Amino acid sequence: MSKEMVIEALGVVDRQTIFQVCDTILQKQGSSLLDLISEIDARGHDMTDVAGLIVEHLRDLMVVKVSDSASKVLGERSPAELETLTTQADGVDKALLHRLFSLAVRVAEDVSRSFHPRVSLEMGLLRLLEAESAQSLQSLLEKIDTAVKSGALPTSTQSTKEVV
């Protein structure tokens, strides 16, 4: 009996599927994401479990991103899984991972309470596709300052003169 057959018989969602789901989220591929959720649902997996695994996966990505000893923190992972996590985490900045994690936690909570768990999971994960990295306040102030200096935005004295 193969590993895939055992996983399927137990009704467990394999980690590779969760990697694929997160890849589609990170690559903002809505159609592929919906196809994966459909496949997962067709296999009879519980959508609440799937949502929880996505939350855990996003946490694991952050651990890999920030920890020098990710292998200790994620001890149950094989070297191949750690390598795949590292590759996936390398393509995402920490601010976006924080936002995705926060949104995924809300999605998991919504799915667990929903009368329509698949639809809640789909719609919630599609919201994750829209997530953008939060910009620092300093970065935003610099952009505003640049726009004012270039004349793209009026200064505060210019705008009050025009109103009066």
N, CA and C atoms as an extended XYZ file, in Angstrom:
492
Properties=species:S:1:pos:R:3:atomname:S:1:resname:S:1:resid:I:1 pbc="F F F"
N         0.852       -1.177        0.000 N   MET     1
C         0.000        0.000        0.000 CA  MET     1
C         0.900        1.243        0.000 C   MET     1
N         0.676        2.177       -0.920 N   SER     2
C         1.515        3.365       -1.035 CA  SER     2
C         1.146        4.399        0.026 C   SER     2
N         2.045        5.340        0.217 N   LYS     3
C         1.820        6.430        1.171 CA  LYS     3
C         0.548        7.198        0.808 C   LYS     3
N         0.354        7.449       -0.495 N   GLU     4
C        -0.824        8.181       -0.965 CA  GLU     4
C        -2.110        7.419       -0.646 C   GLU     4
N        -2.064        6.100       -0.793 N   MET     5
C        -3.250        5.288       -0.504 CA  MET     5
C        -3.576        5.310        0.985 C   MET     5
N        -2.549        5.273        1.825 N   VAL     6
C        -2.764        5.341        3.280 CA  VAL     6
C        -3.355        6.689        3.650 C   VAL     6
N        -2.785        7.747        3.108 N   ILE     7
C        -3.291        9.101        3.393 CA  ILE     7
C        -4.740        9.222        2.958 C   ILE     7
N        -5.040        8.718        1.776 N   GLU     8
C        -6.405        8.780        1.260 CA  GLU     8
C        -7.362        7.958        2.121 C   GLU     8
N        -6.940        6.766        2.537 N   ALA     9
C        -7.777        5.900        3.366 CA  ALA     9
C        -8.069        6.529        4.724 C   ALA     9
N        -7.087        7.237        5.259 N   LEU    10
C        -7.273        7.892        6.556 CA  LEU    10
C        -8.060        9.193        6.450 C   LEU    10
N        -8.229        9.690        5.246 N   GLY    11
C        -8.952       10.952        5.071 CA  GLY    11
C        -8.132       12.161        5.454 C   GLY    11
N        -6.829       12.013        5.461 N   VAL    12
C        -5.935       13.093        5.853 CA  VAL    12
C        -5.529       13.877        4.610 C   VAL    12
N        -5.475       15.189        4.748 N   VAL    13
C        -5.004       16.022        3.652 CA  VAL    13
C        -3.476       15.994        3.705 C   VAL    13
N        -2.857       15.588        2.616 N   ASP    14
C        -1.401       15.502        2.630 CA  ASP    14
C        -0.789       16.903        2.528 C   ASP    14
N         0.414       17.028        3.049 N   ARG    15
C         1.102       18.330        3.082 CA  ARG    15
C         1.338       18.875        1.679 C   ARG    15
N         1.571       17.997        0.727 N   GLN    16
C         1.816       18.454       -0.645 CA  GLN    16
C         0.619       19.236       -1.174 C   GLN    16
N        -0.578       18.799       -0.827 N   THR    17
C        -1.780       19.515       -1.250 CA  THR    17
C        -1.823       20.899       -0.614 C   THR    17
N        -1.461       20.992        0.650 N   ILE    18
C        -1.441       22.289        1.334 CA  ILE    18
C        -0.369       23.189        0.724 C   ILE    18
N         0.789       22.623        0.365 N   PHE    19
C         1.812       23.400       -0.345 CA  PHE    19
C         1.225       23.970       -1.634 C   PHE    19
N         0.486       23.130       -2.369 N   GLN    20
C        -0.108       23.578       -3.635 CA  GLN    20
C        -1.123       24.696       -3.408 C   GLN    20
N        -1.959       24.545       -2.391 N   VAL    21
C        -2.945       25.587       -2.083 CA  VAL    21
C        -2.230       26.898       -1.791 C   VAL    21
N        -1.201       26.835       -0.961 N   CYS    22
C        -0.481       28.061       -0.611 CA  CYS    22
C         0.265       28.635       -1.808 C   CYS    22
N         0.784       27.786       -2.675 N   ASP    23
C         1.411       28.277       -3.908 CA  ASP    23
C         0.415       29.069       -4.751 C   ASP    23
N        -0.793       28.538       -4.892 N   THR    24
C        -1.792       29.241       -5.708 CA  THR    24
C        -2.177       30.569       -5.066 C   THR    24
N        -2.199       30.607       -3.740 N   ILE    25
C        -2.500       31.869       -3.046 CA  ILE    25
C        -1.367       32.867       -3.288 C   ILE    25
N        -0.138       32.435       -3.081 N   LEU    26
C         1.013       33.328       -3.236 CA  LEU    26
C         1.171       33.802       -4.678 C   LEU    26
N         0.766       32.974       -5.625 N   GLN    27
C         0.866       33.344       -7.039 CA  GLN    27
C        -0.410       34.002       -7.555 C   GLN    27
N        -1.375       34.175       -6.648 N   LYS    28
C        -2.646       34.847       -6.956 CA  LYS    28
C        -3.374       34.195       -8.137 C   LYS    28
N        -3.471       32.863       -8.093 N   GLN    29
C        -4.120       32.093       -9.146 CA  GLN    29
C        -5.485       31.593       -8.668 C   GLN    29
N        -6.485       32.445       -8.796 N   GLY    30
C        -7.811       32.137       -8.292 CA  GLY    30
C        -8.433       30.893       -8.889 C   GLY    30
N        -8.331       30.722      -10.190 N   SER    31
C        -8.935       29.567      -10.850 CA  SER    31
C        -8.306       28.261      -10.362 C   SER    31
N        -6.986       28.241      -10.261 N   SER    32
C        -6.289       27.038       -9.768 CA  SER    32
C        -6.654       26.760       -8.321 C   SER    32
N        -6.804       27.814       -7.543 N   LEU    33
C        -7.186       27.656       -6.136 CA  LEU    33
C        -8.554       27.001       -6.026 C   LEU    33
N        -9.503       27.467       -6.816 N   LEU    34
C       -10.847       26.878       -6.785 CA  LEU    34
C       -10.824       25.419       -7.246 C   LEU    34
N       -10.003       25.111       -8.240 N   ASP    35
C        -9.863       23.721       -8.695 CA  ASP    35
C        -9.320       22.828       -7.586 C   ASP    35
N        -8.314       23.322       -6.860 N   LEU    36
C        -7.742       22.535       -5.758 CA  LEU    36
C        -8.760       22.297       -4.653 C   LEU    36
N        -9.507       23.329       -4.289 N   ILE    37
C       -10.528       23.174       -3.242 CA  ILE    37
C       -11.574       22.165       -3.699 C   ILE    37
N       -11.930       22.210       -4.970 N   SER    38
C       -12.888       21.254       -5.517 CA  SER    38
C       -12.354       19.825       -5.404 C   SER    38
N       -11.085       19.627       -5.748 N   GLU    39
C       -10.464       18.298       -5.635 CA  GLU    39
C       -10.434       17.825       -4.179 C   GLU    39
N       -10.072       18.724       -3.288 N   ILE    40
C       -10.010       18.380       -1.862 CA  ILE    40
C       -11.396       17.985       -1.361 C   ILE    40
N       -12.403       18.741       -1.756 N   ASP    41
C       -13.770       18.446       -1.348 CA  ASP    41
C       -14.237       17.122       -1.938 C   ASP    41
N       -13.882       16.853       -3.198 N   ALA    42
C       -14.280       15.603       -3.856 CA  ALA    42
C       -13.684       14.383       -3.151 C   ALA    42
N       -12.529       14.567       -2.522 N   ARG    43
C       -11.907       13.468       -1.770 CA  ARG    43
C       -12.541       13.293       -0.390 C   ARG    43
N       -13.487       14.177       -0.057 N   GLY    44
C       -14.214       14.043        1.203 CA  GLY    44
C       -13.527       14.645        2.410 C   GLY    44
N       -12.557       15.505        2.194 N   HIS    45
C       -11.852       16.114        3.318 CA  HIS    45
C       -12.709       17.171        3.992 C   HIS    45
N       -12.543       17.282        5.283 N   ASP    46
C       -13.259       18.275        6.074 CA  ASP    46
C       -12.654       19.649        5.811 C   ASP    46
N       -13.475       20.606        5.422 N   MET    47
C       -12.998       21.942        5.075 CA  MET    47
C       -12.417       22.679        6.288 C   MET    47
N       -12.932       22.379        7.473 N   THR    48
C       -12.382       22.991        8.687 CA  THR    48
C       -10.949       22.523        8.903 C   THR    48
N       -10.707       21.236        8.677 N   ASP    49
C        -9.340       20.711        8.797 CA  ASP    49
C        -8.409       21.360        7.776 C   ASP    49
N        -8.896       21.504        6.561 N   VAL    50
C        -8.094       22.112        5.493 CA  VAL    50
C        -7.734       23.543        5.873 C   VAL    50
N        -8.712       24.297        6.344 N   ALA    51
C        -8.460       25.691        6.740 CA  ALA    51
C        -7.420       25.751        7.856 C   ALA    51
N        -7.521       24.843        8.814 N   GLY    52
C        -6.542       24.801        9.904 CA  GLY    52
C        -5.142       24.457        9.420 C   GLY    52
N        -5.057       23.542        8.456 N   LEU    53
C        -3.745       23.182        7.904 CA  LEU    53
C        -3.118       24.344        7.143 C   LEU    53
N        -3.943       25.150        6.482 N   ILE    54
C        -3.427       26.327        5.772 CA  ILE    54
C        -2.875       27.334        6.778 C   ILE    54
N        -3.582       27.530        7.883 N   VAL    55
C        -3.094       28.422        8.944 CA  VAL    55
C        -1.742       27.925        9.453 C   VAL    55
N        -1.661       26.623        9.745 N   GLU    56
C        -0.404       26.050       10.236 CA  GLU    56
C         0.717       26.206        9.208 C   GLU    56
N         0.393       26.027        7.945 N   HIS    57
C         1.397       26.144        6.897 CA  HIS    57
C         1.939       27.572        6.812 C   HIS    57
N         1.050       28.548        6.888 N   LEU    58
C         1.491       29.944        6.852 CA  LEU    58
C         2.360       30.266        8.066 C   LEU    58
N         2.020       29.692        9.198 N   ARG    59
C         2.861       29.841       10.389 CA  ARG    59
C         4.239       29.239       10.143 C   ARG    59
N         4.268       28.050        9.538 N   ASP    60
C         5.533       27.386        9.243 CA  ASP    60
C         6.386       28.221        8.292 C   ASP    60
N         5.745       28.852        7.312 N   LEU    61
C         6.482       29.722        6.394 CA  LEU    61
C         7.143       30.873        7.150 C   LEU    61
N         6.412       31.442        8.109 N   MET    62
C         6.977       32.547        8.891 CA  MET    62
C         8.126       32.057        9.760 C   MET    62
N         7.978       30.883       10.355 N   VAL    63
C         9.051       30.320       11.172 CA  VAL    63
C        10.307       30.160       10.331 C   VAL    63
N        10.168       29.600        9.151 N   VAL    64
C        11.307       29.416        8.256 CA  VAL    64
C        11.908       30.767        7.882 C   VAL    64
N        11.053       31.751        7.692 N   LYS    65
C        11.496       33.081        7.258 CA  LYS    65
C        12.316       33.788        8.336 C   LYS    65
N        11.948       33.601        9.602 N   VAL    66
C        12.575       34.405       10.665 CA  VAL    66
C        13.521       33.630       11.570 C   VAL    66
N        13.488       32.320       11.518 N   SER    67
C        14.253       31.531       12.490 CA  SER    67
C        15.540       30.963       11.890 C   SER    67
N        16.594       31.075       12.661 N   ASP    68
C        17.851       30.442       12.265 CA  ASP    68
C        17.828       28.947       12.564 C   ASP    68
N        16.885       28.547       13.406 N   SER    69
C        16.796       27.135       13.775 CA  SER    69
C        15.407       26.576       13.458 C   SER    69
N        14.947       26.838       12.242 N   ALA    70
C        13.617       26.375       11.827 CA  ALA    70
C        13.491       24.868       11.947 C   ALA    70
N        14.573       24.145       11.686 N   SER    71
C        14.504       22.690       11.760 CA  SER    71
C        14.210       22.221       13.184 C   SER    71
N        14.645       22.980       14.187 N   LYS    72
C        14.317       22.624       15.576 CA  LYS    72
C        12.862       22.930       15.882 C   LYS    72
N        12.418       24.100       15.443 N   VAL    73
C        11.038       24.505       15.709 CA  VAL    73
C        10.060       23.610       14.953 C   VAL    73
N        10.426       23.235       13.737 N   LEU    74
C         9.574       22.400       12.896 CA  LEU    74
C        10.150       20.991       12.818 C   LEU    74
N        10.501       20.428       13.937 N   GLY    75
C        11.221       19.167       14.014 CA  GLY    75
C        10.628       17.998       13.274 C   GLY    75
N         9.315       17.954       13.122 N   GLU    76
C         8.691       16.797       12.473 CA  GLU    76
C         8.778       16.850       10.957 C   GLU    76
N         9.313       17.909       10.417 N   ARG    77
C         9.411       18.052        8.961 CA  ARG    77
C        10.657       17.355        8.411 C   ARG    77
N        10.509       16.760        7.267 N   SER    78
C        11.649       16.121        6.607 CA  SER    78
C        12.536       17.214        6.008 C   SER    78
N        13.788       16.882        5.720 N   PRO    79
C        14.664       17.868        5.073 CA  PRO    79
C        14.078       18.386        3.749 C   PRO    79
N        13.425       17.512        2.996 N   ALA    80
C        12.815       17.936        1.725 CA  ALA    80
C        11.687       18.939        1.977 C   ALA    80
N        10.875       18.690        3.003 N   GLU    81
C         9.795       19.623        3.336 CA  GLU    81
C        10.353       20.959        3.786 C   GLU    81
N        11.406       20.924        4.604 N   LEU    82
C        12.028       22.171        5.058 CA  LEU    82
C        12.580       22.960        3.874 C   LEU    82
N        13.148       22.245        2.930 N   GLU    83
C        13.684       22.916        1.732 CA  GLU    83
C        12.551       23.559        0.928 C   GLU    83
N        11.440       22.833        0.778 N   THR    84
C        10.300       23.376        0.040 CA  THR    84
C         9.695       24.562        0.780 C   THR    84
N         9.586       24.462        2.109 N   LEU    85
C         9.099       25.590        2.900 CA  LEU    85
C        10.006       26.806        2.715 C   LEU    85
N        11.306       26.572        2.744 N   THR    86
C        12.263       27.663        2.593 CA  THR    86
C        12.123       28.324        1.222 C   THR    86
N        11.994       27.514        0.197 N   THR    87
C        11.822       28.050       -1.161 CA  THR    87
C        10.542       28.873       -1.249 C   THR    87
N         9.463       28.348       -0.680 N   GLN    88
C         8.190       29.060       -0.727 CA  GLN    88
C         8.268       30.362        0.071 C   GLN    88
N         8.917       30.318        1.225 N   ALA    89
C         9.024       31.506        2.083 CA  ALA    89
C         9.924       32.571        1.466 C   ALA    89
N        10.926       32.158        0.718 N   ASP    90
C        11.855       33.114        0.116 CA  ASP    90
C        11.158       34.086       -0.830 C   ASP    90
N        10.083       33.653       -1.446 N   GLY    91
C         9.387       34.496       -2.409 CA  GLY    91
C         8.386       35.465       -1.806 C   GLY    91
N         8.294       35.513       -0.472 N   VAL    92
C         7.270       36.323        0.181 CA  VAL    92
C         7.914       37.154        1.286 C   VAL    92
N         7.491       38.418        1.402 N   ASP    93
C         8.055       39.198        2.504 CA  ASP    93
C         7.269       38.958        3.794 C   ASP    93
N         7.890       39.289        4.904 N   LYS    94
C         7.303       39.008        6.222 CA  LYS    94
C         5.975       39.732        6.425 C   LYS    94
N         5.882       40.960        5.953 N   ALA    95
C         4.640       41.714        6.146 CA  ALA    95
C         3.463       41.019        5.464 C   ALA    95
N         3.687       40.504        4.262 N   LEU    96
C         2.613       39.798        3.565 CA  LEU    96
C         2.275       38.493        4.280 C   LEU    96
N         3.279       37.779        4.757 N   LEU    97
C         3.004       36.544        5.513 CA  LEU    97
C         2.170       36.832        6.755 C   LEU    97
N         2.473       37.920        7.438 N   HIS    98
C         1.672       38.301        8.617 CA  HIS    98
C         0.222       38.545        8.217 C   HIS    98
N         0.014       39.277        7.127 N   ARG    99
C        -1.355       39.563        6.677 CA  ARG    99
C        -2.071       38.279        6.262 C   ARG    99
N        -1.377       37.439        5.508 N   LEU   100
C        -1.994       36.184        5.072 CA  LEU   100
C        -2.362       35.307        6.261 C   LEU   100
N        -1.471       35.238        7.242 N   PHE   101
C        -1.755       34.437        8.435 CA  PHE   101
C        -2.983       34.975        9.154 C   PHE   101
N        -3.007       36.271        9.369 N   SER   102
C        -4.135       36.887       10.070 CA  SER   102
C        -5.451       36.635        9.336 C   SER   102
N        -5.435       36.813        8.026 N   LEU   103
C        -6.641       36.551        7.237 CA  LEU   103
C        -7.021       35.074        7.265 C   LEU   103
N        -6.032       34.198        7.197 N   ALA   104
C        -6.299       32.749        7.197 CA  ALA   104
C        -6.911       32.294        8.520 C   ALA   104
N        -6.488       32.901        9.614 N   VAL   105
C        -7.088       32.572       10.915 CA  VAL   105
C        -8.572       32.922       10.895 C   VAL   105
N        -8.903       34.091       10.356 N   ARG   106
C       -10.315       34.477       10.263 CA  ARG   106
C       -11.093       33.529        9.345 C   ARG   106
N       -10.466       33.146        8.252 N   VAL   107
C       -11.117       32.198        7.330 CA  VAL   107
C       -11.392       30.880        8.055 C   VAL   107
N       -10.406       30.380        8.785 N   ALA   108
C       -10.578       29.114        9.511 CA  ALA   108
C       -11.719       29.215       10.522 C   ALA   108
N       -11.810       30.350       11.201 N   GLU   109
C       -12.899       30.546       12.161 CA  GLU   109
C       -14.248       30.580       11.442 C   GLU   109
N       -14.303       31.288       10.319 N   ASP   110
C       -15.547       31.363        9.546 CA  ASP   110
C       -15.970       29.984        9.035 C   ASP   110
N       -15.010       29.228        8.526 N   VAL   111
C       -15.308       27.894        7.978 CA  VAL   111
C       -15.841       26.981        9.076 C   VAL   111
N       -15.260       27.067       10.260 N   SER   112
C       -15.683       26.173       11.352 CA  SER   112
C       -17.107       26.458       11.811 C   SER   112
N       -17.598       27.673       11.598 N   ARG   113
C       -18.958       28.042       12.024 CA  ARG   113
C       -19.973       28.014       10.886 C   ARG   113
N       -19.515       27.783        9.682 N   SER   114
C       -20.365       27.957        8.504 CA  SER   114
C       -21.263       26.752        8.232 C   SER   114
N       -22.462       27.047        7.712 N   PHE   115
C       -23.342       26.004        7.211 CA  PHE   115
C       -22.911       25.589        5.808 C   PHE   115
N       -22.010       26.375        5.214 N   HIS   116
C       -21.494       26.114        3.867 CA  HIS   116
C       -19.965       26.201        3.913 C   HIS   116
N       -19.323       25.209        4.559 N   PRO   117
C       -17.877       25.300        4.776 CA  PRO   117
C       -17.049       25.412        3.501 C   PRO   117
N       -17.424       24.691        2.456 N   ARG   118
C       -16.634       24.782        1.216 CA  ARG   118
C       -16.699       26.190        0.634 C   ARG   118
N       -17.895       26.736        0.563 N   VAL   119
C       -18.064       28.086        0.014 CA  VAL   119
C       -17.317       29.100        0.884 C   VAL   119
N       -17.406       28.941        2.187 N   SER   120
C       -16.697       29.852        3.087 CA  SER   120
C       -15.185       29.756        2.896 C   SER   120
N       -14.696       28.533        2.706 N   LEU   121
C       -13.262       28.356        2.478 CA  LEU   121
C       -12.857       28.986        1.151 C   LEU   121
N       -13.615       28.709        0.108 N   GLU   122
C       -13.295       29.277       -1.202 CA  GLU   122
C       -13.268       30.806       -1.155 C   GLU   122
N       -14.315       31.383       -0.641 N   MET   123
C       -14.403       32.845       -0.626 CA  MET   123
C       -13.334       33.459        0.276 C   MET   123
N       -13.091       32.812        1.391 N   GLY   124
C       -12.058       33.310        2.300 CA  GLY   124
C       -10.673       33.253        1.680 C   GLY   124
N       -10.360       32.146        1.020 N   LEU   125
C        -9.048       32.023        0.392 CA  LEU   125
C        -8.913       32.959       -0.803 C   LEU   125
N        -9.999       33.206       -1.502 N   LEU   126
C        -9.944       34.179       -2.590 CA  LEU   126
C        -9.639       35.579       -2.047 C   LEU   126
N       -10.105       35.871       -0.833 N   ARG   127
C        -9.749       37.154       -0.187 CA  ARG   127
C        -8.248       37.236        0.040 C   ARG   127
N        -7.622       36.108        0.361 N   LEU   128
C        -6.174       36.097        0.578 CA  LEU   128
C        -5.417       36.502       -0.688 C   LEU   128
N        -5.987       36.196       -1.843 N   LEU   129
C        -5.339       36.578       -3.104 CA  LEU   129
C        -5.222       38.095       -3.238 C   LEU   129
N        -6.110       38.804       -2.577 N   GLU   130
C        -6.128       40.266       -2.662 CA  GLU   130
C        -5.197       40.925       -1.646 C   GLU   130
N        -4.660       40.140       -0.734 N   ALA   131
C        -3.807       40.700        0.323 CA  ALA   131
C        -2.537       41.281       -0.268 C   ALA   131
N        -2.178       42.413        0.223 N   GLU   132
C        -0.937       43.076       -0.175 CA  GLU   132
C        -0.098       43.288        1.071 C   GLU   132
N         1.179       43.436        0.876 N   SER   133
C         2.065       43.723        2.001 CA  SER   133
C         1.713       45.086        2.570 C   SER   133
N         1.712       45.167        3.865 N   ALA   134
C         1.507       46.453        4.512 CA  ALA   134
C         2.776       47.277        4.341 C   ALA   134
N         2.596       48.530        4.005 N   GLN   135
C         3.754       49.407        3.873 CA  GLN   135
C         3.986       50.097        5.210 C   GLN   135
N         5.233       50.363        5.506 N   SER   136
C         5.542       51.052        6.749 CA  SER   136
C         5.063       52.493        6.662 C   SER   136
N         4.778       53.078        7.788 N   LEU   137
C         4.357       54.472        7.844 CA  LEU   137
C         5.441       55.363        7.245 C   LEU   137
N         6.698       55.063        7.543 N   GLN   138
C         7.805       55.846        6.999 CA  GLN   138
C         7.805       55.812        5.472 C   GLN   138
N         7.582       54.637        4.915 N   SER   139
C         7.545       54.489        3.462 CA  SER   139
C         6.415       55.320        2.856 C   SER   139
N         5.246       55.290        3.477 N   LEU   140
C         4.116       56.073        2.983 CA  LEU   140
C         4.394       57.571        3.072 C   LEU   140
N         4.996       58.014        4.184 N   LEU   141
C         5.332       59.435        4.338 CA  LEU   141
C         6.336       59.881        3.287 C   LEU   141
N         7.303       59.019        2.980 N   GLU   142
C         8.290       59.347        1.951 CA  GLU   142
C         7.621       59.484        0.587 C   GLU   142
N         6.666       58.628        0.284 N   LYS   143
C         5.958       58.712       -0.993 CA  LYS   143
C         5.138       59.999       -1.081 C   LYS   143
N         4.497       60.359        0.015 N   ILE   144
C         3.712       61.600        0.039 CA  ILE   144
C         4.638       62.791       -0.133 C   ILE   144
N         5.764       62.796        0.567 N   ASP   145
C         6.736       63.888        0.467 CA  ASP   145
C         7.247       64.024       -0.962 C   ASP   145
N         7.548       62.899       -1.594 N   THR   146
C         8.024       62.911       -2.983 CA  THR   146
C         6.947       63.480       -3.907 C   THR   146
N         5.703       63.078       -3.691 N   ALA   147
C         4.602       63.566       -4.525 CA  ALA   147
C         4.393       65.069       -4.340 C   ALA   147
N         4.516       65.563       -3.120 N   VAL   148
C         4.368       66.997       -2.857 CA  VAL   148
C         5.504       67.762       -3.528 C   VAL   148
N         6.732       67.266       -3.386 N   LYS   149
C         7.894       67.941       -3.973 CA  LYS   149
C         7.820       67.974       -5.496 C   LYS   149
N         7.244       66.952       -6.094 N   SER   150
C         7.146       66.909       -7.550 CA  SER   150
C         5.949       67.695       -8.071 C   SER   150
N         5.114       68.181       -7.159 N   GLY   151
C         3.939       68.944       -7.562 CA  GLY   151
C         2.717       68.094       -7.836 C   GLY   151
N         2.835       66.796       -7.647 N   ALA   152
C         1.689       65.907       -7.884 CA  ALA   152
C         0.604       66.085       -6.828 C   ALA   152
N         0.997       66.521       -5.637 N   LEU   153
C         0.049       66.805       -4.560 CA  LEU   153
C         0.267       68.244       -4.109 C   LEU   153
N        -0.806       68.955       -3.788 N   PRO   154
C        -0.620       70.320       -3.295 CA  PRO   154
C        -0.084       70.316       -1.864 C   PRO   154
N         0.664       71.336       -1.519 N   THR   155
C         1.098       71.488       -0.132 CA  THR   155
C        -0.093       71.959        0.676 C   THR   155
N         0.000       71.927        1.979 N   SER   156
C        -1.135       72.323        2.826 CA  SER   156
C        -1.466       73.797        2.628 C   SER   156
N        -0.481       74.666        2.384 N   THR   157
C        -0.778       76.090        2.182 CA  THR   157
C        -1.446       76.319        0.833 C   THR   157
N        -1.065       75.525       -0.165 N   GLN   158
C        -1.715       75.662       -1.476 CA  GLN   158
C        -3.174       75.253       -1.404 C   GLN   158
N        -3.474       74.189       -0.708 N   SER   159
C        -4.844       73.694       -0.654 CA  SER   159
C        -5.741       74.628        0.133 C   SER   159
N        -5.208       75.283        1.186 N   THR   160
C        -6.059       76.207        1.952 CA  THR   160
C        -6.304       77.484        1.187 C   THR   160
N        -5.356       77.941        0.376 N   LYS   161
C        -5.549       79.144       -0.437 CA  LYS   161
C        -6.631       78.906       -1.460 C   LYS   161
N        -6.652       77.688       -2.037 N   GLU   162
C        -7.651       77.397       -3.062 CA  GLU   162
C        -9.050       77.294       -2.477 C   GLU   162
N        -9.161       76.844       -1.221 N   VAL   163
C       -10.459       76.708       -0.575 CA  VAL   163
C       -11.021       78.060       -0.199 C   VAL   163
N       -10.158       78.971        0.248 N   VAL   164
C       -10.594       80.303        0.707 CA  VAL   164
C       -11.026       81.162       -0.410 C   VAL   164
